[in-house]
Amino acid sequence: MGHLILVRHGEPGLKPEERLAGWVDISLSRKGIEEALQCAAELEKFELDLAFASNLVRTQETLFLILSGQKKTGVVVHEKMENEGNPGKTNWYSYPEKLGEKLIPIYFTPSLNERYYGKLQGRKKQKMEEKYGAEKLASWRWNFQPGPPEGESLKVVYERAVPYFKEKILPAVNAGKNVLVCAHQGSLRALVKHIEGISDEDIRKVRFSTGELAIYRYSEGKLIRENAEISSENKKNL
């Protein structure tokens, strides 16, 4: 029986309660490192087999800290891109298994990146509220669509994250593997919308704190949530 474990990266140096980070690539803060280590402690009972993260460093740092808690070494599997000189791709599960059980294959992909915030990218939330209005900013951030000016809506994130999930991640869980996915507020909300069949309207209520885990068990062809979502009053770093 496989498990799917979703985790939002730890707090980045560009604090999420202050700025709209989006594709701004920044490492974890000290608090973010502590949150990642707490995730590692909470996941000690799981023997992880496979891991995925976005192309942004805050998810990758979180992932490696979690793996350190399992005393495993992550091996990045690089796929060959299709082009005229290279018509094929490497075997998806190709990595040096013969080197020992303490190695775990990991995959980095832009499909799991945070949403691109366009004109709001990296800007202070307070300034954007003053410019566009708090209601409009909240609509862009939490509604399924539309997105911010020249940026991605959650619908756009859904359309790149969910196909990747179906093709690359879900088959591994179905095969009985314990799979860790370290991603962002936007991409995780997109995945949870698909997994739990959440409506376009109700997805507005779904939010991930930094360092928050969502754990699913794969049973009889379905992913079943095992841990309860934290209460809205305890949401932080949104």
TIRO-988823 format. One record per residue (C-alpha): residue in three letters; x, y, z; residue number from 1; chain. Coordinates in nm, 3 decimals. Example, Ala and Ser with C-alpha at 12.3 -4.5 7.8 and 13.67 -1.06 7.14 Angstrom:
<sites>
SITE  code       xx       yy       zz  pos  unit
SITE   ALA    1.230   -0.450    0.780    1     A
SITE   SER    1.367   -0.106    0.714    2     A
</sites>
This chain:
<sites>
SITE  code       xx       yy       zz  pos  unit
SITE   MET    0.000    0.000    0.000    1     A
SITE   GLY    0.159    0.323   -0.116    2     A
SITE   HIS    0.142    0.666    0.044    3     A
SITE   LEU    0.147    1.009   -0.113    4     A
SITE   ILE    0.292    1.279    0.110    5     A
SITE   LEU    0.250    1.641    0.007    6     A
SITE   VAL    0.448    1.908    0.188    7     A
SITE   ARG    0.476    2.281    0.141    8     A
SITE   HIS    0.834    2.405    0.162    9     A
SITE   GLY    0.957    2.573    0.479   10     A
SITE   GLU    0.946    2.948    0.519   11     A
SITE   PRO    1.174    3.120    0.265   12     A
SITE   GLY    1.391    3.422    0.335   13     A
SITE   LEU    1.138    3.628    0.138   14     A
SITE   LYS    0.869    3.591    0.401   15     A
SITE   PRO    0.538    3.472    0.249   16     A
SITE   GLU    0.330    3.677    0.492   17     A
SITE   GLU    0.496    3.991    0.353   18     A
SITE   ARG    0.562    3.932   -0.018   19     A
SITE   LEU    0.425    3.740   -0.316   20     A
SITE   ALA    0.725    3.522   -0.390   21     A
SITE   GLY    0.603    3.332   -0.696   22     A
SITE   TRP    0.902    3.240   -0.911   23     A
SITE   VAL    1.149    3.447   -0.709   24     A
SITE   ASP    1.412    3.184   -0.625   25     A
SITE   ILE    1.520    3.220   -0.265   26     A
SITE   SER    1.649    2.981   -0.001   27     A
SITE   LEU    1.492    2.890    0.333   28     A
SITE   SER    1.503    3.115    0.636   29     A
SITE   ARG    1.620    2.979    0.970   30     A
SITE   LYS    1.257    2.921    1.060   31     A
SITE   GLY    1.209    2.741    0.727   32     A
SITE   ILE    1.494    2.505    0.809   33     A
SITE   GLU    1.335    2.429    1.146   34     A
SITE   GLU    1.000    2.361    0.976   35     A
SITE   ALA    1.166    2.120    0.733   36     A
SITE   LEU    1.335    1.936    1.018   37     A
SITE   GLN    1.001    1.912    1.197   38     A
SITE   CYS    0.857    1.753    0.882   39     A
SITE   ALA    1.144    1.505    0.886   40     A
SITE   ALA    1.058    1.408    1.243   41     A
SITE   GLU    0.689    1.366    1.159   42     A
SITE   LEU    0.773    1.141    0.863   43     A
SITE   GLU    1.009    0.906    1.049   44     A
SITE   LYS    0.751    0.625    1.035   45     A
SITE   PHE    0.749    0.632    0.654   46     A
SITE   GLU    1.019    0.465    0.444   47     A
SITE   LEU    1.032    0.701    0.148   48     A
SITE   ASP    1.096    0.545   -0.193   49     A
SITE   LEU    1.072    0.836   -0.435   50     A
SITE   ALA    1.060    1.216   -0.416   51     A
SITE   PHE    0.963    1.512   -0.632   52     A
SITE   ALA    1.017    1.885   -0.596   53     A
SITE   SER    0.980    2.197   -0.805   54     A
SITE   ASN    1.266    2.373   -0.982   55     A
SITE   LEU    1.281    2.636   -0.707   56     A
SITE   VAL    1.545    2.607   -0.437   57     A
SITE   ARG    1.312    2.645   -0.137   58     A
SITE   THR    1.141    2.315   -0.217   59     A
SITE   GLN    1.469    2.140   -0.292   60     A
SITE   GLU    1.627    2.249    0.036   61     A
SITE   THR    1.316    2.134    0.223   62     A
SITE   LEU    1.328    1.799    0.045   63     A
SITE   PHE    1.695    1.734    0.127   64     A
SITE   LEU    1.641    1.825    0.493   65     A
SITE   ILE    1.351    1.578    0.514   66     A
SITE   LEU    1.563    1.306    0.354   67     A
SITE   SER    1.844    1.376    0.602   68     A
SITE   GLY    1.602    1.275    0.876   69     A
SITE   GLN    1.568    0.937    0.706   70     A
SITE   LYS    1.945    0.912    0.665   71     A
SITE   LYS    1.901    0.884    0.290   72     A
SITE   THR    2.093    1.039    0.004   73     A
SITE   GLY    1.889    1.189   -0.275   74     A
SITE   VAL    2.007    1.113   -0.628   75     A
SITE   VAL    1.877    1.359   -0.886   76     A
SITE   VAL    1.756    1.178   -1.196   77     A
SITE   HIS    1.805    1.391   -1.506   78     A
SITE   GLU    1.574    1.324   -1.797   79     A
SITE   LYS    1.700    1.383   -2.148   80     A
SITE   MET    1.495    1.642   -2.332   81     A
SITE   GLU    1.347    1.552   -2.669   82     A
SITE   ASN    1.510    1.736   -2.959   83     A
SITE   GLU    1.649    1.665   -3.307   84     A
SITE   GLY    1.966    1.508   -3.174   85     A
SITE   ASN    1.795    1.318   -2.894   86     A
SITE   PRO    1.453    1.179   -2.988   87     A
SITE   GLY    1.401    0.979   -2.669   88     A
SITE   LYS    1.401    1.012   -2.291   89     A
SITE   THR    1.581    0.815   -2.023   90     A
SITE   ASN    1.399    0.543   -1.834   91     A
SITE   TRP    1.192    0.725   -1.571   92     A
SITE   TYR    1.315    0.505   -1.287   93     A
SITE   SER    1.676    0.484   -1.400   94     A
SITE   TYR    1.911    0.553   -1.109   95     A
SITE   PRO    2.196    0.353   -0.951   96     A
SITE   GLU    1.997    0.114   -0.730   97     A
SITE   LYS    2.295   -0.118   -0.700   98     A
SITE   LEU    2.474    0.141   -0.485   99     A
SITE   GLY    2.251    0.071   -0.187  100     A
SITE   GLU    1.911    0.109   -0.026  101     A
SITE   LYS    2.001    0.445    0.129  102     A
SITE   LEU    1.978    0.615   -0.209  103     A
SITE   ILE    1.648    0.765   -0.318  104     A
SITE   PRO    1.573    0.896   -0.668  105     A
SITE   ILE    1.446    1.254   -0.678  106     A
SITE   TYR    1.301    1.454   -0.967  107     A
SITE   PHE    1.290    1.831   -1.008  108     A
SITE   THR    1.026    1.972   -1.240  109     A
SITE   PRO    0.886    2.315   -1.334  110     A
SITE   SER    0.541    2.153   -1.343  111     A
SITE   LEU    0.535    2.179   -0.963  112     A
SITE   ASN    0.658    2.540   -0.950  113     A
SITE   GLU    0.467    2.805   -0.763  114     A
SITE   ARG    0.236    3.021   -0.973  115     A
SITE   TYR    0.395    3.305   -1.166  116     A
SITE   TYR    0.262    3.631   -1.021  117     A
SITE   GLY    0.326    3.853   -1.321  118     A
SITE   LYS    0.321    4.222   -1.227  119     A
SITE   LEU    0.286    4.123   -0.860  120     A
SITE   GLN    0.599    3.906   -0.861  121     A
SITE   GLY    0.810    3.964   -0.548  122     A
SITE   ARG    0.605    4.268   -0.446  123     A
SITE   LYS    0.488    4.346   -0.094  124     A
SITE   LYS    0.131    4.233   -0.027  125     A
SITE   GLN    0.049    4.553    0.157  126     A
SITE   LYS    0.158    4.765   -0.140  127     A
SITE   MET   -0.044    4.551   -0.381  128     A
SITE   GLU   -0.352    4.581   -0.158  129     A
SITE   GLU   -0.312    4.956   -0.164  130     A
SITE   LYS   -0.278    4.957   -0.543  131     A
SITE   TYR   -0.546    4.705   -0.644  132     A
SITE   GLY   -0.761    4.670   -0.332  133     A
SITE   ALA   -0.763    4.390   -0.073  134     A
SITE   GLU   -1.065    4.216   -0.227  135     A
SITE   LYS   -0.912    4.204   -0.575  136     A
SITE   LEU   -0.579    4.078   -0.443  137     A
SITE   ALA   -0.752    3.806   -0.240  138     A
SITE   SER   -0.950    3.704   -0.549  139     A
SITE   TRP   -0.633    3.666   -0.756  140     A
SITE   ARG   -0.459    3.468   -0.482  141     A
SITE   TRP   -0.731    3.226   -0.375  142     A
SITE   ASN   -0.990    3.193   -0.653  143     A
SITE   PHE   -0.948    2.933   -0.927  144     A
SITE   GLN   -0.945    3.210   -1.186  145     A
SITE   PRO   -0.867    3.471   -1.310  146     A
SITE   GLY   -0.506    3.531   -1.215  147     A
SITE   PRO   -0.310    3.851   -1.144  148     A
SITE   PRO   -0.208    4.088   -1.426  149     A
SITE   GLU    0.029    3.905   -1.664  150     A
SITE   GLY    0.049    3.616   -1.415  151     A
SITE   GLU   -0.087    3.264   -1.370  152     A
SITE   SER   -0.426    3.179   -1.225  153     A
SITE   LEU   -0.465    2.866   -1.014  154     A
SITE   LYS   -0.636    2.715   -1.320  155     A
SITE   VAL   -0.315    2.756   -1.521  156     A
SITE   VAL   -0.112    2.595   -1.240  157     A
SITE   TYR   -0.366    2.310   -1.230  158     A
SITE   GLU   -0.327    2.255   -1.603  159     A
SITE   ARG    0.050    2.202   -1.572  160     A
SITE   ALA    0.070    2.028   -1.232  161     A
SITE   VAL   -0.212    1.773   -1.257  162     A
SITE   PRO   -0.108    1.610   -1.589  163     A
SITE   TYR    0.243    1.568   -1.448  164     A
SITE   PHE    0.097    1.418   -1.131  165     A
SITE   LYS   -0.112    1.169   -1.330  166     A
SITE   GLU    0.176    1.065   -1.556  167     A
SITE   LYS    0.473    1.059   -1.318  168     A
SITE   ILE    0.367    1.057   -0.953  169     A
SITE   LEU    0.041    0.864   -0.919  170     A
SITE   PRO    0.168    0.548   -1.096  171     A
SITE   ALA    0.448    0.519   -0.839  172     A
SITE   VAL    0.201    0.547   -0.550  173     A
SITE   ASN   -0.023    0.292   -0.723  174     A
SITE   ALA    0.278    0.059   -0.743  175     A
SITE   GLY    0.304    0.064   -0.362  176     A
SITE   LYS    0.577    0.327   -0.322  177     A
SITE   ASN    0.582    0.595   -0.057  178     A
SITE   VAL    0.620    0.917   -0.255  179     A
SITE   LEU    0.709    1.261   -0.121  180     A
SITE   VAL    0.612    1.572   -0.317  181     A
SITE   CYS    0.760    1.899   -0.195  182     A
SITE   ALA    0.594    2.195   -0.364  183     A
SITE   HIS    0.425    2.532   -0.311  184     A
SITE   GLN    0.099    2.689   -0.201  185     A
SITE   GLY   -0.029    2.713   -0.558  186     A
SITE   SER    0.083    2.376   -0.695  187     A
SITE   LEU   -0.026    2.188   -0.382  188     A
SITE   ARG   -0.371    2.349   -0.390  189     A
SITE   ALA   -0.399    2.239   -0.754  190     A
SITE   LEU   -0.306    1.879   -0.665  191     A
SITE   VAL   -0.543    1.865   -0.368  192     A
SITE   LYS   -0.824    2.005   -0.583  193     A
SITE   HIS   -0.775    1.714   -0.823  194     A
SITE   ILE   -0.720    1.445   -0.559  195     A
SITE   GLU   -1.016    1.539   -0.341  196     A
SITE   GLY   -1.249    1.656   -0.618  197     A
SITE   ILE   -1.283    2.006   -0.474  198     A
SITE   SER   -1.498    2.249   -0.669  199     A
SITE   ASP   -1.371    2.570   -0.829  200     A
SITE   GLU   -1.555    2.766   -0.561  201     A
SITE   ASP   -1.449    2.562   -0.257  202     A
SITE   ILE   -1.080    2.556   -0.349  203     A
SITE   ARG   -1.070    2.915   -0.224  204     A
SITE   LYS   -1.085    2.777    0.132  205     A
SITE   VAL   -0.790    2.538    0.090  206     A
SITE   ARG   -0.456    2.675    0.204  207     A
SITE   PHE   -0.119    2.533    0.309  208     A
SITE   SER    0.103    2.675    0.580  209     A
SITE   THR    0.479    2.653    0.531  210     A
SITE   GLY    0.597    2.312    0.647  211     A
SITE   GLU    0.243    2.167    0.641  212     A
SITE   LEU    0.193    1.801    0.546  213     A
SITE   ALA   -0.097    1.629    0.372  214     A
SITE   ILE   -0.072    1.249    0.385  215     A
SITE   TYR   -0.276    1.018    0.161  216     A
SITE   ARG   -0.304    0.638    0.158  217     A
SITE   TYR   -0.366    0.468   -0.176  218     A
SITE   SER   -0.641    0.207   -0.133  219     A
SITE   GLU   -0.875    0.043   -0.384  220     A
SITE   GLY   -0.785    0.287   -0.657  221     A
SITE   LYS   -0.832    0.599   -0.443  222     A
SITE   LEU   -0.616    0.838   -0.243  223     A
SITE   ILE   -0.758    0.871    0.108  224     A
SITE   ARG   -0.649    1.156    0.336  225     A
SITE   GLU   -0.500    1.021    0.661  226     A
SITE   ASN   -0.413    1.337    0.853  227     A
SITE   ALA   -0.665    1.610    0.927  228     A
SITE   GLU   -0.626    1.956    0.778  229     A
SITE   ILE   -0.521    2.217    1.033  230     A
SITE   SER   -0.790    2.459    1.142  231     A
SITE   SER   -0.820    2.792    0.967  232     A
SITE   GLU   -0.740    2.988    1.284  233     A
SITE   ASN   -0.403    2.817    1.300  234     A
SITE   LYS   -0.308    2.893    0.941  235     A
SITE   LYS    0.012    3.092    0.918  236     A
SITE   ASN    0.257    3.222    0.659  237     A
SITE   LEU   -0.004    3.241    0.386  238     A
</sites>
